[in-house]
Amino acid sequence: VRKDCFSEPTHSKLWPAYLDCRALPQPEKHELCMQRVIDGGTWSDRINSLLLPNV
């Protein structure tokens, strides 16, 4: 997904910086930020679980 979004400079501006996996504090969870939410959770729930896993 990221490769497709960043392949063209115009598209790279559409990808918000907070969704960039390289900015996450836990490299072992990078694969999670590219997955679709299929369990009924919201994107904010998913991002919060990545950034605050112990809460």
Beta strands, then each sheet from edge to edge (+ up, - down):
end
